[in-house]
């Protein structure tokens, strides 16, 4: 079993609040890097073998269980094997999409996405991007990955300002991640999605937990911190990697990747087990 690293005082308070009133707690999770290992091909990603069952055991015991991901919601459900978990909500594309009880709500993408989609291959070619660079089309967003390149960090830095310029021309924003730069619509991030989800429930949670691994999850960490300032206990969990350290520096609890997350979920409400 992966043993979690020491918990901060605020995190311990949050865990106590979850365990005392689980039926009023909100538990939120990223997908890639948190519930599913990062792989070279995003289409090959699948949740950790124990993730779906761990979430299914928690679902009837907590107030709300939500996954907030940059992936399309339906893809996260498929790749996670999550469609049989009653009460689970998946907010895809940083909250633009919602999957709940088998029903998927997807808005029309803004016109800038189509413009960026048309221009992006030419922009990458003109920038001399390595041939191993590839585009992941998410429908509502476009992600440029350098993980397969011989020097992925060098390739990513070479493209950073170029993609920022394309985003500005098309009215999009750039979201950096683990060897990826994503062009997506303005106005939504995981923090906004998490706060909106909690507000829509209409009841004050007993506590809020969010687990993530990448830079895009910092906005959700900020949301938990803001809820703490309003008197709601919170827990920040980092699924740690060597590629991103910013979340570990902010987290109350650090676990070793998706396997550590699954182990943590197995003991969250039954710490003696």
C-alpha positions in Angstrom: 0.0 0.0 0.0 1.2 3.6 -0.7 1.4 5.4 2.6 0.3 9.1 2.4 2.8 11.7 3.5 2.1 13.7 6.6 -1.2 15.7 6.7 -1.2 19.4 7.5 -3.3 20.7 10.4 -5.9 22.2 8.1 -6.0 18.9 6.1 -6.5 16.9 9.3 -9.4 19.2 10.2 -10.9 18.6 6.8 -10.5 14.8 7.0 -12.1 14.8 10.5 -15.1 16.9 9.1 -15.5 14.4 6.2 -15.5 11.4 8.6 -17.9 13.0 11.0 -20.5 14.1 8.4 -19.7 12.2 5.1 -23.3 12.5 3.9 -22.8 16.3 3.6 -19.2 16.2 2.2 -18.2 17.0 -1.4 -15.3 14.9 -2.9 -13.8 16.1 -6.1 -11.2 14.5 -8.3 -9.2 15.2 -11.5 -9.0 12.3 -13.9 -5.6 12.0 -15.8 -2.7 11.7 -13.4 -5.0 11.4 -10.4 -7.4 8.5 -11.1 -5.6 7.4 -14.3 -1.9 7.0 -14.9 -0.4 9.4 -17.5 0.5 7.6 -20.7 2.2 8.7 -24.0 -1.1 8.4 -26.0 -4.1 10.0 -24.3 -6.4 7.7 -26.1 -4.8 4.7 -24.3 -5.3 6.2 -20.8 -7.5 4.1 -18.5 -8.3 4.6 -14.8 -6.3 2.7 -12.2 -7.9 -0.8 -11.9 -9.1 0.0 -8.4 -10.4 3.5 -9.1 -14.0 2.8 -10.2 -14.6 0.4 -7.4 -13.2 2.8 -4.8 -15.4 5.6 -6.0 -18.4 3.2 -6.1 -17.9 2.3 -2.5 -17.8 6.0 -1.5 -20.7 7.3 -3.6 -23.6 6.2 -1.4 -21.8 7.4 1.7 -21.0 11.0 0.8 -23.0 14.0 -0.2 -21.5 14.4 -3.7 -18.8 12.8 -5.8 -17.6 14.8 -8.8 -14.8 14.4 -11.3 -13.6 17.7 -12.8 -11.4 17.1 -15.9 -10.1 18.7 -19.0 -11.2 15.7 -21.0 -14.6 15.5 -22.6 -17.0 14.2 -19.9 -18.1 11.1 -22.0 -14.4 10.1 -22.6 -13.6 10.2 -18.9 -16.7 8.1 -18.1 -15.6 5.6 -20.8 -11.9 5.4 -19.9 -12.7 5.3 -16.2 -15.4 2.6 -16.3 -17.6 5.1 -14.4 -21.0 4.7 -16.0 -22.3 2.3 -13.3 -21.6 4.6 -10.3 -24.8 6.0 -9.0 -24.7 9.7 -8.0 -21.3 10.4 -9.7 -21.1 13.6 -11.7 -18.4 14.2 -14.3 -17.7 17.8 -15.3 -15.7 17.7 -18.6 -13.8 20.3 -20.5 -13.1 22.2 -17.3 -16.8 22.3 -16.5 -18.3 23.1 -19.9 -19.8 19.7 -20.1 -21.7 17.7 -17.5 -22.4 13.9 -17.4 -24.9 12.7 -14.7 -26.9 9.5 -14.6 -26.0 8.7 -18.2 -27.2 12.1 -19.5 -24.6 14.2 -21.2 -25.0 18.0 -21.6 -22.6 19.6 -24.1 -22.8 23.2 -25.3 -21.7 24.4 -28.7 -18.0 25.3 -28.8 -17.1 28.9 -29.4 -16.1 29.8 -33.0 -12.5 30.4 -31.9 -12.0 26.6 -31.4 -12.9 25.9 -35.1 -10.5 28.7 -36.2 -7.7 27.4 -34.0 -8.4 23.8 -35.2 -7.9 24.9 -38.8 -4.8 27.0 -38.2 -3.0 24.8 -35.6 -1.3 22.2 -38.0 0.2 25.0 -40.1 1.3 26.9 -37.0 3.1 23.8 -35.6 4.8 23.2 -39.0 5.9 26.8 -39.3 7.3 26.7 -35.7 9.4 23.6 -36.6 7.6 21.5 -34.0 9.2 17.9 -33.8 7.2 15.4 -35.9 6.3 13.5 -32.6 4.3 16.6 -31.5 0.6 15.7 -31.8 -2.8 17.4 -31.4 -5.6 16.0 -29.3 -8.9 17.4 -30.4 -11.3 17.5 -27.5 -14.1 19.2 -29.4 -14.3 22.2 -27.0 -10.5 22.5 -26.8 -7.3 21.5 -28.6 -4.3 20.1 -26.7 -0.8 20.0 -28.1 1.3 17.2 -26.6 5.1 16.9 -26.7 5.4 13.8 -24.5 6.5 11.6 -27.4 9.3 14.0 -28.5 13.0 13.2 -27.9 13.3 16.4 -25.8 9.7 17.0 -24.7 10.4 19.9 -22.3 12.5 21.7 -25.0 9.7 21.2 -27.6 7.1 22.5 -25.2 9.0 25.7 -24.4 9.6 26.3 -28.1 5.8 26.2 -28.7 4.7 28.1 -25.6 4.7 31.7 -27.0 3.6 30.6 -30.5 0.5 28.9 -29.1 -0.2 31.8 -26.8 -0.2 34.1 -29.9 -2.6 31.7 -31.7 -4.9 31.6 -28.6 -5.0 35.4 -28.5 -5.9 35.6 -32.2 -8.7 33.1 -31.8 -10.1 34.3 -28.5 -9.0 31.3 -26.5 -6.7 30.8 -23.5 -3.7 28.5 -23.0 -3.8 26.0 -20.1 -0.3 24.5 -19.4 0.0 21.0 -18.2 2.3 18.0 -18.0 4.1 18.2 -21.4 0.9 19.7 -22.9 -0.4 23.1 -23.8 -4.2 23.3 -24.3 -6.1 26.0 -26.2 -9.6 26.3 -24.6 -12.4 28.9 -24.1 -12.0 31.7 -21.6 -14.0 31.8 -18.4 -14.0 28.2 -17.2 -11.5 26.5 -15.0 -11.6 23.7 -12.5 -12.1 26.1 -9.6 -15.1 27.8 -11.3 -16.5 24.4 -12.1 -16.1 23.1 -8.5 -17.5 26.3 -6.9 -20.5 26.3 -9.3 -21.2 22.6 -8.7 -21.2 23.2 -4.9 -23.4 26.3 -5.3 -25.9 24.5 -7.5 -26.4 21.8 -4.8 -27.9 24.5 -2.6 -26.6 23.2 0.7 -23.4 24.1 2.6 -21.1 21.1 2.6 -19.6 19.7 5.8 -16.2 19.6 4.0 -14.7 19.7 0.5 -11.9 17.6 -0.8 -10.1 17.9 -4.1 -7.4 15.6 -5.5 -5.3 16.6 -8.5 -1.9 16.3 -10.1 -1.4 19.1 -12.6 -1.3 22.8 -13.0 -4.9 23.0 -14.2 -5.9 21.6 -10.7 -4.4 24.6 -8.9 -7.6 26.6 -9.6 -9.6 23.8 -7.8 -7.1 24.1 -4.9 -7.8 27.8 -4.9 -11.5 27.1 -4.7 -11.1 24.8 -1.7 -8.9 27.5 0.0 -11.6 30.1 -0.6 -14.2 27.8 0.9 -11.9 27.3 3.9 -11.9 31.1 4.3 -15.7 30.9 4.5 -15.6 28.3 7.2 -15.9 25.1 5.2 -13.2 22.6 6.1 -11.2 21.4 3.2 -8.6 18.9 2.1 -6.1 19.3 -0.8 -4.7 16.0 -2.1 -1.8 15.8 -4.5 -1.2 12.8 -6.7 2.5 13.5 -7.0 4.8 13.2 -10.0 8.3 14.3 -10.9 6.9 16.4 -13.8 4.9 18.9 -11.6 5.7 19.9 -8.1 3.5 23.0 -7.6 0.6 21.0 -6.3 2.7 19.1 -3.8 3.8 22.4 -2.4 0.2 23.4 -1.8 -1.3 20.1 -0.7 -2.4 19.0 2.7 -1.7 15.4 1.8 0.6 13.9 -0.9 0.2 10.4 -2.3 2.1 8.5 -4.9 0.2 8.8 -8.1 -3.2 7.1 -9.0 -2.3 4.0 -7.0 -1.8 6.2 -3.9 -5.1 7.9 -4.6 -6.9 4.6 -4.7 -5.3 3.4 -1.5 -6.2 6.7 0.2 -9.9 6.4 -1.0 -10.0 2.9 0.5 -9.3 4.3 3.9 -10.9 7.7 3.7 -14.0 6.8 5.6 -12.6 3.8 7.4 -9.1 4.9 8.4 -8.5 1.8 10.5 -9.1 -0.6 7.6 
